[in-house]
Amino acid sequence: MRGLTWLSLRTNHMSAADIRSMLDRERYEALAVRDPIAIANAAERYNTLDPVLAAFPETEVIDLYRPLLSVSQASKLLGYKPKEVRRLLGQGKISGKKVGSEWRIPLKAVL
């Protein structure tokens, strides 16, 4: 039971440094296979998440449900158009919540 609790905490919480490391790994793997689409997608994910992560110290453990992304940011991370992301949100296929008239998507939903 104790191992399950640790696993649950680990999947919902990551340090900013771990997230950056994961993004760097994606970029290096894309460069290694020399696939222009993979390189562009990895660069877009990095450039979208870098400003979000800049608000957190490297060692801080982040609850992946707390940083809320806009539809525009989520669409860049997922490789979809914003209209498609809104449709998926409306269908419940991507977790998110409405804040006023705009959708907000937790970081966990797009990693």
Secondary structure, 3 states (H helix, E strand, C coil): CHHHHHHHHHHHEEEHHHHHHHHHHHHHHHHHHCCHHHHHHHHHHHHHHHHHHCCCCCCCEEECCCCEECHHHHHHHHCCCHHHHHHHHHHCCCCCEEECCEEEEEHHHCC
